[in-house]
Amino acid sequence: MRTNRTFTMLKPDSVEKGHVGAILEKINAAGFRIVAMKLTQMTTADAKAFYAIHKERPFFGELVEYMTRGPIVAAILEKDNAVEDFRTLIGATNPADAAEGTIRKLYAASIGENAVHGSDSDENAAIEGAFHFSGREMF
C-alpha cells in the first residue's frame, strides 16, 4: 500500500553541527509538510530496538553508540510519493556517492555519520513513525 507519509531522523551529527535548520529548509523546499516533529534522545534500548534489523551486522555496536551520543530530531513528513521522493532528497547512504545538492552530499561526513535517516518503504515508514510518535502527536 502506497502512502503519502515517511519518517526521518536528523541524526546526532546533524544536531551537533547545527544543520537542523538548513536540513528542515531543504525538506520544506522539496514540498514536504511536517506532520510531527520533536527533539529527543534515543536510549541504548531504543537504538537497539529501532535498528534490530542490523543486530547481526559488524557495525551494530557502533551504530547504537552513534545514535545515542546526542539528541536527534524525529519527524513524520507528508507529500505525494513521500518515501521515494524523500530517499531521492537525502541521497545515497555514502555521501561520496550521493548526488549533488542532496542532504547527505551537503551535510554528511561519512557513511557512518550520514546526517539523516529516511524510511525505505511505506511499511517501514509506518513502523518507524509509530516507534517515535503516538497517534495524537501527528497532525
Wavefront OBJ file of the C-alpha trace (Angstrom):
o trace
v 0.000 0.000 0.000
v 1.442 3.369 -1.053
v 1.052 6.162 1.470
v 1.910 9.825 1.454
v 3.941 9.825 4.683
v 7.504 8.953 5.540
v 9.681 9.031 8.637
v 13.008 10.783 9.082
v 15.557 11.333 11.804
v 18.134 14.063 11.735
v 20.942 12.140 13.355
v 23.209 13.266 16.220
v 25.879 14.633 13.867
v 23.331 16.935 12.191
v 22.196 18.280 15.553
v 25.763 18.630 16.881
v 26.917 20.566 13.819
v 23.913 22.900 13.810
v 22.496 21.683 10.492
v 18.908 21.150 11.687
v 17.554 24.430 10.305
v 19.243 24.036 6.922
v 18.048 20.435 6.552
v 14.481 21.344 7.531
v 14.600 24.176 4.994
v 15.576 21.699 2.238
v 12.764 19.368 3.325
v 10.219 22.189 3.176
v 11.558 23.483 -0.141
v 11.092 19.985 -1.606
v 7.370 20.208 -0.834
v 7.159 18.072 2.303
v 4.810 19.051 5.118
v 5.943 18.230 8.651
v 3.084 16.441 10.430
v 5.037 15.543 13.585
v 8.445 16.590 14.884
v 10.407 16.500 18.115
v 13.880 16.813 19.532
v 14.594 13.712 21.570
v 17.422 11.404 22.562
v 17.403 7.668 21.982
v 18.389 5.390 24.834
v 20.580 2.372 24.168
v 17.466 0.173 24.366
v 15.660 2.465 21.891
v 18.514 2.357 19.388
v 18.884 -1.418 19.682
v 15.158 -1.857 19.088
v 14.959 0.658 16.234
v 17.944 -0.880 14.420
v 17.229 -4.511 15.371
v 17.309 -5.473 11.687
v 21.071 -4.777 11.787
v 21.832 -6.598 15.054
v 23.932 -9.309 13.371
v 25.995 -6.867 11.333
v 29.513 -5.935 12.458
v 28.680 -2.215 12.659
v 25.677 -2.647 15.014
v 27.520 -1.632 18.200
v 28.970 1.475 16.561
v 25.544 2.367 15.148
v 23.902 2.133 18.577
v 26.703 4.190 20.159
v 26.436 6.843 17.427
v 22.655 7.114 17.613
v 22.682 7.516 21.406
v 25.533 10.010 21.726
v 23.279 13.044 21.437
v 19.852 14.326 20.514
v 18.072 13.592 17.260
v 15.181 15.286 15.511
v 12.474 12.760 14.646
v 9.825 13.774 12.132
v 6.995 12.453 10.034
v 6.733 14.081 6.636
v 3.830 14.195 4.215
v 3.845 14.542 0.436
v 2.628 12.521 -2.523
v 5.109 9.669 -3.103
v 6.760 10.612 0.207
v 9.085 7.634 0.719
v 10.592 7.613 -2.753
v 10.826 11.396 -3.032
v 12.489 11.678 0.373
v 15.013 8.953 -0.440
v 15.918 10.953 -3.546
v 16.231 14.157 -1.497
v 18.565 12.618 1.088
v 20.834 10.850 -1.409
v 22.932 7.707 -1.181
v 23.925 6.344 2.235
v 27.568 7.053 1.430
v 27.829 10.818 0.922
v 30.681 10.260 -1.552
v 28.130 8.532 -3.807
v 25.277 10.979 -3.145
v 24.063 13.276 -5.905
v 24.981 16.957 -5.758
v 22.513 19.009 -3.741
v 21.201 16.089 -1.693
v 21.114 16.321 2.086
v 23.818 13.708 2.559
v 26.098 15.271 -0.059
v 25.755 18.616 1.731
v 25.763 17.576 5.394
v 27.028 14.004 5.907
v 30.602 13.382 7.000
v 30.837 9.680 6.132
v 28.862 6.511 5.518
v 28.752 6.041 9.305
v 27.769 9.621 10.130
v 25.395 10.241 7.277
v 23.309 13.087 8.739
v 19.797 11.746 8.204
v 17.656 8.616 8.158
v 14.830 8.100 5.707
v 12.414 5.179 5.664
v 12.991 2.753 2.804
v 9.372 1.635 2.322
v 5.834 2.678 3.149
v 5.603 -0.203 5.628
v 8.798 0.815 7.425
v 7.710 4.465 7.425
v 4.593 3.482 9.383
v 6.565 1.271 11.797
v 9.319 3.831 12.356
v 6.886 6.709 12.767
v 4.899 4.746 15.342
v 8.149 3.952 17.183
v 8.722 7.655 17.846
v 5.234 9.186 17.855
v 1.831 8.390 19.303
v -1.194 8.963 17.104
v -2.097 12.155 18.940
v 1.299 13.676 18.143
v 0.652 13.652 14.378
v -1.304 16.329 12.566
l 1 2 3 4 5 6 7 8 9 10 11 12 13 14 15 16 17 18 19 20 21 22 23 24 25 26 27 28 29 30 31 32 33 34 35 36 37 38 39 40 41 42 43 44 45 46 47 48 49 50 51 52 53 54 55 56 57 58 59 60 61 62 63 64 65 66 67 68 69 70 71 72 73 74 75 76 77 78 79 80 81 82 83 84 85 86 87 88 89 90 91 92 93 94 95 96 97 98 99 100 101 102 103 104 105 106 107 108 109 110 111 112 113 114 115 116 117 118 119 120 121 122 123 124 125 126 127 128 129 130 131 132 133 134 135 136 137 138 139
